[in-house]
Structure formats: structure tokens, C-alpha cells
Amino acid sequence: MDTSTPTGKMIFTVLGAVAELGRSLIAERVRAGMRNAKAKGRTLGRPRVSVDRQEIESLRATGASWKAIAGQLEVGIGTVYAAMR
């Protein structure tokens, strides 16, 4: 497509507007779906994981690494770090 001509610029602008419309429609449908799910009482987002801070501290006191603690508790290492903050 030659965008140096007036016709090429017009086609480029129209295609950009159509792409923007498509993106806006998708975003609107996602927001409507989330509102609908919330209205039905569904919880949105990632499920919370609870870890025992005391257990992490006791494992850490025995010399266990952060990775080993995360593996033993079956959670991610970031979850272990966040629990200790």
C-alpha cells in the first residue's frame, strides 16, 4: 500500500479505524462478561493460596532453601517470599 498518495492515506486511515473498532468491541464484550459473572456470584481472578508463615520460618531455621520450602508447601517461590514480607 502506497501511503504517499491521498488514496493510500485514506485506505490506511479506514483500516486503522476498523481495527480500533474491533479492539473496542472485544474489550466491551470482556467487560460485559466480567460484570455478568460477578452478578452471578462468581469470583474473578486467580485463587488465593494461604501459607503458614510460622511453618516457613521453622523450615528456614532448619536451613531449607527458599526453593525447597516452596516445593515442600507446593506453592510458588514468589508466594513464599510474599508471605515473609
HELIX and SHEET records of a PDB file:
HELIX    1   1 PRO A    6  ALA A   39  1                                  34    
HELIX    2   2 ARG A   53  ALA A   61  1                                   9    
HELIX    3   3 TRP A   66  LEU A   73  1                                   8    
HELIX    4   4 ILE A   77  MET A   84  1                                   8    
END                                                                             
